[in-house]
Amino acid sequence: MTYTTIQGDMWDSIAHKVYGSESNMVQLMQANPQHTTTTVFSAGVVLTVPSIPEPVDSSLPPWKRV
């Protein structure tokens, strides 16, 4: 999957748009190393959006984890 930036996008806001949380910003940056020095994006930059596995609830016993 890809994401095309709009003027003023930043890593955290992009992560929130594509994942629903800023906590996956690091994975987004690792998938796009050529742009890691960019703080504020201009419009039209195409970024690779890696799929992130669903978090496993480790508070559940192993037989109830999906």
Secondary structure, DSSP 8 states (H G I E B T S, - for coil): -EEE--TT-BHHHHHHHHHSSGGGHHHHHHT-GGGTT-SB--TT-EEE---------TTS-GGG--
